[in-house]
Amino acid sequence: MTFHRASRYTLALAVLALPSLAGAQAFGLNEIGSCALARGFAVTSAPCDDGSSIYWNPGASKKTPGLSIMAGAAIIQLHGDFTRDSSFRRYEADVPTAYVPHVFINWRSSGKLGLGLGVYVPYGLTSQWPDSFPGRFSAKKASLQTVYVQPNLTYQITDNWSIGGGPVIGHSTVELVQAADLSAQFAAPNITFGMLGVQKYTEFARATLKGSAMAYGINLGIHGKLNKDWEMGARFLSQLSFAYDDADATFVQTPTGLVLAAGNIFGPGNTALPANTPVDLLVASQFTGSGALTPQKVKTAIRHPAQVQVGFGYSGFEHMTLSADYAYVGWKSFANLPVDFQGGAPDRNLQEDYNNTSSIRLGAERRFSEGKALRVGFAAAASAAPPETVTPLLPEQDRELAMIGGSLPLFGGLGLDAAYSHIFTPGSRGRIDERAAGSTTAQALALNSGAYTLSANIFSFSLKYVY
């Protein structure tokens, strides 16, 4: 038995369906700094007095001269499931807890100049499903981890206004694990295994793609005091385009336990092989030597979209700061994704049609004596994926976030910030099957076969040292 040429690349084409991974709103991580999280990310207008302003507003000068260091992490616990229309069976997602670090060093001279360095993760997280989930043929596991390193320069233009920014150096790694359906593979030209009686969702292989890439951009900001009570800020983080030019695709055989029936077509010249011949024995040759499912190289690119955030802060109430920001993320850059096979297979563009997103971010901080503070926040974001692109890679949907946190001085110049946030979503209908290339919106919507739910608990801790 030999695979028809059209099936040789079926797995690899599916493995590279990555826009759903990268383009999803939930994969845009905002949990950068515990103070920022507790204040609903509304800190571009009224920055936290710590190094996280290097990301949130690189134009905001440190309030007091000297050196400050901040390091911490956000702990993200995602919960999701899919309920199928046909059986009402519910499949629980199997997502590991994510630990997302951040490190900032910020220094301001006694004059107008400030220098800093930030290491943070603005895009990432993992979606993962159990072996029993039928959507594993679209995505069993999808993981994206991207780290930005940003040197920063801030300059005080006047007593009330400052500007700043710096280059962004990004490193991204991607991994996708996906099951392969034997019923969709060609047993002979124009004849699939499904036509010969193999049931849909019969796994015979598991594919894994791993790759890494570098990209470069810029983060700019401006901050100013309008009067003694009002301040404003704006920032722009550019798009970073990651080209995974040397990604590896590997394949591992999964036993099916199937055997051939009498009168099959798998012998020489489409004559019959003996009844009860194991199907696994027939397909084993595809995983060795010159077989279709041996390791191969692929190329693709993922764009991490640009971000814009603007807002206003008010400190007219004693010991309090209120802030409101608007954020815009350019996810529409994921209209299509080119796929280039290094082995001579035809190139392909995957259709995604993501939308740009807007979000509202609100925050409040109440300061007490000796550096203590209490913070609350709220944020709401629209979904990046249209209804026809809600998939196992990410069951994307509108979301709301509620936050609470605070600050506690420890000893010397050391302090602790902590925050908790919960993500609420309304649920969303979606699909578990791949969308055909060139399909219309109506055809894609017809694939929606169930309902996804998604929620998350986020804990963040940051240690700060001021010298």
C-alpha positions in Angstrom: 0.0 0.0 0.0 1.2 3.5 -0.8 -0.4 6.8 0.1 -1.8 8.9 -2.7 0.4 12.0 -3.2 -2.4 14.3 -2.0 -2.4 12.7 1.4 1.3 13.0 1.9 1.0 16.5 3.2 -2.4 16.4 4.8 -0.9 16.2 8.3 1.7 18.9 7.8 -0.9 21.3 6.3 -3.1 20.8 9.3 -0.2 21.2 11.8 0.5 24.6 10.4 -3.0 26.0 11.1 -1.5 28.4 13.7 -3.4 31.7 13.3 -6.0 30.4 15.7 -3.3 30.0 18.2 -1.5 33.3 17.8 -4.5 35.4 16.8 -6.7 34.6 19.8 -7.3 37.5 22.3 -6.5 35.2 25.2 -3.0 34.6 23.9 -2.3 38.3 24.3 -1.0 38.3 27.8 -1.5 41.5 29.8 -0.4 40.0 33.2 2.8 42.1 33.2 3.3 43.4 36.8 1.1 42.7 39.8 0.2 46.4 40.3 -0.9 46.7 36.6 -3.0 43.5 36.9 -4.7 44.7 40.1 -5.6 48.0 38.5 -7.3 46.5 35.4 -4.3 47.2 33.1 -5.4 50.9 33.2 -1.8 52.0 33.8 -0.7 53.7 30.6 -2.4 56.9 31.8 -1.5 56.7 35.5 1.6 54.3 35.7 2.4 52.2 38.6 5.5 53.5 40.4 7.6 50.5 39.4 9.6 49.2 36.4 6.5 47.7 34.6 6.0 51.2 33.1 8.8 50.1 30.6 6.1 48.0 29.0 2.9 49.8 29.9 4.2 53.3 29.1 7.9 53.6 28.2 7.6 57.4 28.2 6.6 57.6 31.9 9.5 58.7 34.1 10.2 57.1 37.4 8.7 59.3 40.1 11.8 59.4 42.3 15.5 59.3 41.3 17.5 56.1 41.9 17.4 52.5 41.0 14.5 50.1 41.3 14.3 46.4 40.5 11.2 44.3 40.1 10.8 40.6 39.4 7.7 38.3 39.6 5.3 36.0 37.8 1.7 35.6 37.0 0.2 32.1 37.6 -2.6 31.4 35.2 -5.0 28.5 35.6 -7.3 28.1 32.6 -10.5 26.0 32.6 -12.3 25.1 29.4 -14.6 22.5 27.9 -16.6 21.6 24.8 -20.1 20.1 24.7 -21.0 18.4 21.5 -24.4 18.9 19.9 -24.9 15.4 18.7 -24.2 13.5 22.0 -24.3 16.3 24.6 -21.0 14.8 25.8 -18.7 17.3 27.6 -14.9 17.2 27.1 -12.8 19.0 29.7 -9.7 20.8 28.5 -6.4 19.5 30.0 -4.4 22.8 30.2 -1.4 22.9 32.5 -0.9 25.8 34.9 1.2 28.6 33.2 3.9 30.6 35.0 4.6 33.9 33.2 7.6 35.8 34.4 8.5 39.5 34.3 11.7 41.3 35.2 12.3 45.1 35.1 15.3 47.3 36.1 14.7 51.0 36.0 17.0 53.9 36.9 16.4 57.7 36.9 19.1 60.3 37.4 18.6 63.4 39.5 18.1 65.2 36.2 15.8 64.4 33.2 17.2 61.1 32.0 15.9 57.6 32.8 17.3 54.2 31.7 15.7 50.8 32.0 15.5 47.2 30.8 12.4 45.0 30.7 12.0 41.3 30.1 8.3 40.3 29.7 5.9 37.9 27.9 3.1 39.7 26.0 2.0 36.7 24.0 1.7 33.0 25.0 -0.2 30.3 26.9 -1.2 26.8 26.0 -4.3 25.0 24.9 -4.4 21.2 25.5 -7.1 18.5 25.3 -7.3 14.9 26.4 -6.9 11.9 24.1 -10.6 11.2 24.0 -11.4 14.6 22.5 -12.5 14.4 18.9 -11.2 17.8 18.2 -7.6 16.5 18.7 -7.5 16.1 14.9 -7.6 19.9 14.8 -5.4 20.5 17.8 -4.4 18.2 20.7 -1.9 20.8 22.1 -1.0 24.3 20.9 1.7 26.2 22.7 3.1 29.6 21.9 5.7 31.3 24.2 7.2 34.7 23.2 9.6 36.7 25.3 10.3 40.4 24.6 13.5 42.1 25.8 13.3 45.9 25.8 16.1 48.4 26.7 14.4 51.7 27.4 15.2 55.4 27.5 13.0 58.1 29.1 13.5 61.8 28.9 11.7 64.5 30.9 10.8 67.2 28.3 9.2 69.6 30.8 8.2 69.5 34.4 5.0 67.8 33.4 5.7 65.9 30.2 8.1 63.0 29.3 8.6 60.7 26.4 10.5 57.5 25.9 10.8 54.1 24.3 13.2 51.5 23.1 13.8 48.6 20.7 12.0 45.3 21.3 13.9 42.0 20.7 11.5 39.1 20.5 12.1 35.4 20.7 9.2 33.0 20.0 8.8 29.2 20.2 5.8 27.3 19.0 4.7 23.7 19.4 1.6 22.0 18.0 0.6 18.4 18.6 -2.2 17.0 16.5 -3.8 13.6 15.8 -4.2 12.3 12.2 -7.4 10.7 11.0 -7.0 7.6 9.0 -10.4 7.9 7.4 -9.3 11.1 5.6 -6.2 9.6 4.1 -6.1 8.2 0.5 -5.8 4.5 0.2 -5.6 4.8 -3.6 -6.2 7.6 -6.1 -9.6 9.2 -5.3 -10.4 6.5 -2.6 -10.1 7.4 1.1 -10.0 4.9 3.9 -13.3 6.4 5.0 -14.9 5.2 1.7 -13.6 1.7 2.6 -15.4 1.7 5.9 -12.9 3.2 8.4 -14.8 5.4 10.8 -14.1 9.1 11.1 -11.8 10.1 14.0 -9.7 6.9 13.8 -6.3 8.0 14.9 -3.4 6.4 13.2 -0.6 9.0 13.8 0.3 11.9 16.0 2.1 14.9 14.4 4.2 17.4 16.3 5.6 20.7 15.0 8.3 22.6 16.8 10.0 25.8 15.8 11.5 29.1 17.0 12.2 32.5 15.6 13.4 36.0 16.3 11.8 39.3 15.5 12.3 43.0 16.2 10.1 46.0 16.9 9.7 49.1 19.0 7.7 50.3 22.0 7.1 54.1 22.4 5.2 56.1 25.0 4.3 59.6 26.2 3.0 60.7 29.6 2.0 64.1 30.9 0.3 66.0 33.8 -2.6 68.1 32.4 -3.0 69.8 35.8 -2.5 68.9 39.5 -5.3 66.3 39.3 -5.3 65.0 35.8 -2.7 63.0 33.8 -2.7 61.2 30.5 -0.7 58.7 28.6 -0.4 56.8 25.4 1.8 54.0 24.1 2.4 52.1 20.9 3.9 48.6 20.7 4.8 47.7 17.1 3.9 44.5 15.3 6.6 41.8 15.4 6.7 39.3 12.5 8.2 35.9 13.4 9.4 33.8 10.5 9.7 30.1 11.5 12.0 29.2 8.6 13.4 26.0 10.0 10.5 24.3 11.8 10.5 20.6 12.4 7.5 18.3 11.7 7.7 14.8 13.1 5.2 11.9 13.1 4.6 8.9 15.5 2.4 6.0 14.6 -0.7 5.3 16.7 -1.9 1.7 16.7 -5.5 1.3 15.4 -6.1 -2.4 15.9 -7.9 -2.6 12.5 -7.6 -5.5 10.1 -8.4 -5.8 6.4 -11.6 -7.5 5.2 -11.6 -10.1 2.5 -11.7 -8.8 -1.0 -9.7 -5.6 -0.2 -7.7 -3.6 -2.7 -4.3 -3.4 -1.0 -2.4 -6.1 -2.9 -0.3 -5.6 -6.0 -2.4 -4.2 -8.8 -5.3 -3.6 -6.4 -5.7 -7.3 -5.8 -6.7 -8.5 -2.3 -4.3 -9.1 0.6 -5.2 -11.9 3.0 -8.2 -11.1 5.3 -7.2 -10.0 8.8 -4.0 -8.4 7.6 -3.3 -5.6 10.2 -3.8 -2.1 8.9 -1.1 -0.9 11.2 1.4 -3.1 9.4 0.4 -1.6 6.1 0.9 2.0 7.2 4.1 1.4 9.2 6.2 1.9 6.1 5.1 5.5 5.9 7.0 6.4 9.1 10.4 5.1 7.9 12.8 5.5 5.1 11.3 7.5 2.3 7.8 7.2 3.7 5.4 10.2 3.5 5.3 10.6 7.3 9.0 10.9 8.0 10.5 14.1 9.6 10.4 17.1 7.3 11.0 20.9 7.3 8.3 23.5 6.9 8.3 27.3 6.9 5.6 29.7 8.1 5.3 33.1 9.8 3.2 34.4 12.7 2.6 38.1 13.3 2.3 39.4 16.8 0.0 42.3 16.3 0.6 46.0 17.1 -1.0 47.5 20.3 -2.2 51.0 21.0 -3.4 52.2 24.4 -4.4 55.6 25.6 -6.1 56.9 28.8 -6.6 59.4 31.6 -5.9 59.3 35.3 -7.4 61.4 38.1 -5.9 61.9 41.6 -8.1 64.7 42.9 -9.4 62.5 45.8 -7.0 62.3 48.7 -4.7 59.3 48.6 -6.5 57.9 45.5 -5.9 57.4 41.8 -8.6 56.5 39.3 -7.7 55.6 35.7 -9.5 54.7 32.5 -7.7 53.4 29.4 -8.7 52.2 25.9 -6.7 49.5 24.2 -6.7 48.5 20.5 -4.9 45.4 19.1 -4.5 44.8 15.4 -5.4 41.1 15.1 -6.7 41.7 11.6 -3.2 41.0 10.3 -4.2 37.3 10.5 -6.4 37.3 7.4 -4.2 34.6 5.8 -1.2 32.6 6.7 1.3 31.4 4.0 2.7 27.9 4.3 5.9 26.9 2.4 7.0 23.3 2.2 10.7 22.7 1.7 10.2 19.3 0.1 8.5 20.7 -3.1 4.9 20.4 -2.1 2.5 23.1 -3.3 2.4 26.3 -1.2 -0.9 27.1 0.6 -2.6 30.1 2.3 -4.7 29.3 5.3 -7.9 31.4 5.7 -8.5 32.9 9.2 -10.2 36.3 8.9 -9.5 37.6 12.4 -10.8 41.0 13.7 -9.1 43.9 15.4 -10.1 44.1 19.0 -10.9 46.9 21.5 -11.0 46.8 25.3 -11.9 49.1 28.1 -9.7 49.1 31.2 -10.6 50.7 34.6 -8.6 50.9 37.7 -8.5 52.4 41.2 -5.8 52.6 43.9 -6.1 53.7 47.5 -2.8 54.5 49.3 -2.3 54.1 53.0 0.5 54.9 55.4 4.0 53.3 55.1 3.6 52.3 51.5 0.6 50.1 51.8 -2.0 50.2 49.0 -5.3 48.6 47.9 -6.2 48.2 44.3 -9.2 47.1 42.2 -9.8 46.9 38.5 -12.1 45.8 35.7 -11.5 45.1 32.0 -13.6 44.0 29.1 -12.4 42.8 25.7 -14.0 41.7 22.5 -13.2 38.5 20.8 -10.6 38.5 18.0 -12.0 35.3 16.3 -15.2 35.5 14.3 -17.8 32.8 14.9 -16.5 30.6 12.1 -13.0 30.5 13.6 -13.7 29.3 17.2 -11.6 26.1 17.4 -9.8 23.8 19.8 -6.7 25.7 19.3 -8.4 28.4 21.3 -12.2 28.6 22.1 -12.1 32.4 21.7 -14.9 34.5 23.0 -15.7 37.9 24.5 -14.4 38.3 28.1 -14.6 40.4 31.2 -12.0 40.5 34.0 -12.4 41.5 37.6 -9.2 42.2 39.7 -8.2 43.0 43.3 -4.7 43.4 44.8 -2.4 45.5 46.9 1.1 46.5 48.0 2.9 45.7 51.2 6.3 47.0 52.3 8.5 44.3 53.8 11.9 45.6 55.1 14.6 48.0 53.9 13.7 49.0 50.3 11.9 45.7 49.6 8.2 45.4 49.0 5.6 42.9 47.7 2.8 43.5 45.2 0.1 40.8 44.8 -3.1 40.6 42.7 -5.9 38.2 41.8 -8.1 38.2 38.7 -10.9 36.1 37.4 -11.9 35.9 33.7 -15.6 35.6 32.9 -16.9 34.6 29.4 -20.4 34.0 28.0 -19.4 30.8 26.1 -19.3 30.5 22.3 -20.3 28.1 19.6 -17.5 26.6 17.6 -16.1 23.7 15.6 -13.8 20.7 16.0 -13.2 20.0 12.3 -10.7 21.7 10.0 -12.0 24.4 7.7 -11.4 23.7 4.0 -9.1 26.1 2.1 -11.2 28.7 0.3 -14.4 27.8 2.0 -17.0 30.6 2.5 -18.1 32.0 5.8 -21.4 30.1 5.6 -19.6 26.8 4.9 -17.3 27.4 7.9 -20.2 28.3 10.2 -21.9 25.1 9.2 -19.0 23.2 10.8 -19.8 24.6 14.2 -21.0 21.5 16.2 -21.0 22.4 19.8 -20.4 25.0 22.6 -17.1 26.0 24.3 -16.8 27.6 27.7 -13.7 29.2 29.1 -12.7 30.8 32.4 -9.4 31.5 34.2 -8.0 32.4 37.6 -4.9 34.5 37.7 -2.5 35.1 40.6 0.4 37.5 40.3 3.2 38.3 42.7 6.0 40.9 42.3 8.9 41.7 44.5 10.2 45.2 44.3 13.5 46.7 45.6 14.2 50.5 45.6 17.7 51.7 46.2 
